[in-house]
Amino acid sequence: MPRPLLICDCDEVLLQFIEPFEAWLKGQGYTLEFKSLEFTGNIRHEETGTLPDRAAVRDLLFRFFETELEAAPVMPGAPEALRAIAQVADVIILTNIDEAHRERRAKMLAGLGMPYPVLSNRGLKGKAVWELASRCAGPWLFVDDLALHHESVAATAPNVHRLHFVSDPRIEALSPACPHAHARFSVWEEALPYALGALAR
């Protein structure tokens, strides 16, 4: 009998991303500001004051993952939470990381106690979530830190339950309540009981 399905983001959900990226940027001569949820317009070159455009920001992200991927700290409680969820549901990690880094990320996560399939996505996640959800009868749970992905999933796969996970307090301050998510948590200790309940519906 098909099992329920958890579709889970990685950065800022299973692995800490903002603080390591901010520290790496500083070493490259950039400052990360928190005026909005977009990296473009919030990364400033310290010497020139220039703001890299979208293509340059993407290059910085690629370089960060190329050199620092294995150094990302685990999100507290994430391996234990996914281990508990895996007892009752299948787990797929859906992340907007370049395909070039997908295998390294999967290997890293497995080494941290999260040996689940990792899929690389580009752009909004609604279509990918719909395709994954269509393979089983449900229930389904989608976990992500970005409200725009919850909006996308709500539009394309409305039967998928949606949990908004926001850990960094600076991001949380910029994130208004997400009307397209069913719940919001900042730590796995509190999110886990809710997630188990959603997958048991």
N, C-alpha and C positions, 0 to 999 in steps of 0.2 A: 504494500500500500504506500503511495507517495507520501512523503513527509512534508511538514510545513517548511517554509523557506525564509531565512534571514538574508537580506541583501544589504551589506554593510560597507560604508565608506572606510577609508584608511586614515588619511592625514587629519589630525585633530579629533579622531574618533578612536582609532586603535594605536596610533603613534602620535607623539607630540611633534608638531611641525612649526608653528609660529615662532616659538622661542629659538629653536635651532636655526631657522632660516634668518631670523633677525640678527643673531650672532654672526652667522656666516656673511651676511651682507655687510656688516660692520667691518669685517676683515677685508672685504673687497672695496671699501671706501664709500659705502652707501648707508643711509639711515632709513629705517622703516618707520613711517608715520601711520597713525590710526585715525584718519579723517573719514574714511569710508571702508566698505568691505572689499574694494577693488585694490589689487596690487598696483595697477597702472594709476599713476597720480599720487601714490603714497610711498614710492621708493625714490629717494633723492640722493644725488651724488654730493658728498659732503664738501668737496673742493669747489665744484662749479655751480652747485645748486640746481643742476639740470634734472629733469624728470624723465627717465627712460620711457620710450613709447611702448606700445603693447608687444611688438616684436622683440624689443630689447629685454623687456621683463620676462618674456617666455624664454629667452636665451639664458637669463640669470637663473631661472628656475631649473632649466635643463642642466646647467653647470652645477647647481647646488645638488641635485639628485645624483649627478655623475660622480661627485666627490664625497658627498656626505650621507648617501642613502643609508648605509649600514649603521650610522652613528645616531639615528633618530631614537630618542628615549621612548619606551613603551608608555602608553596611557595607563595610569594606575587602574588596576582592576580589569583591564580589557581581556587579557588571556583567560582569566578565571571566568569572566562573564561569558565569553564565547564558548568555553569548555562546557559550561552549564547549558547553554542554548543548544550546543551540538548534541546533547543527549536527547533532545526532542525535535530537532529541526536540522535540515541541511543548511550549511553556511557558505555563502559566496561573498568574496570581497570585490567590490566594484569601485575602482579608483581612477581618477583622471590623471594618471601618470603615463608618460610616454611608453609605448610598447617596448622600446629599447631597454627600459629599466624594469619591466614587469617580472621577468624571471628572477632578477636579483631581489626584488621586493618579496616575492613569494618565498624564496629561500630564507630571507631574513626573518619574515614573519613565522615561518615554520620553526626556526631556531628559537623564537621567543614563545613557543607554545601555541602558535596559531597556524596550524598546517592545513589551511583551507584554500580552495581554488581562488586565484587572483585574476580578474579580468581588467584589461585596460580600456578606458572609455575616453571619448573626446567630446567636450561640450556638455549640454544638458543630458541628464541621465534618464529622462522619462522613457524614451524608446527602449533603451537597454533593459530597464526594469520591467517594462511590459513584456519584452521577449523572454526574460528569465521567468517571470511569473506565469507565463502561458504554458510553461513546461510542467507545472504541477497544479494540483487542485487547491492549494492553500491550506491554511491561512498563510499570509505573507507579511513580512515586516521589513521596511526600508529605514535605514539609519544613516543620517548624513548631517554635517555641520552647516551646510549652506541652504538657506531658505529657497533659493532659486531652483534647486534640484527638487525640493519638496513640491514646489508649484508645478514643475514639469511632470513629476510622477502623478500628482493629483489629477492632472489633465489627461494623461495617457493611460494610467493604470489606477483608477480611483478606488478599486477594491483593495489595493495594497495599503496596509496600515503604515503610518509614517511617524517616526520618532526623530525630533530635532535635537541633536547632541552638540552643545556649545560649551567648551571647556575653558578657553582662555577668557579671563574677565574683561580684557580690553575689547575682544570681539563680541562678547556678550553685551557690553555696553552699547555697541553699534547695531545690535541685532534686535529689532522690535519683535514683538510676538508674531510668530509665523502662523497665519490663518490656514495654511495648507498642511500643517502638521497636526497630528492628534495629541502630541505631548512633547515636552521639552525637558531635558535633563542636562546637568553639567558633570556628573560623576557616574561611573558605572555601578557603584554600589546601590544607587537609587534607581538607575535605569533598568537594571537586570530584572527585578520583579515585574516591572511594567512590561518589559519585552517578553518575558515568559508568558504573561497573561495574554498579550496580543497574539502570540503564536499558538495559543490554546483555544482561540475563539472558534 
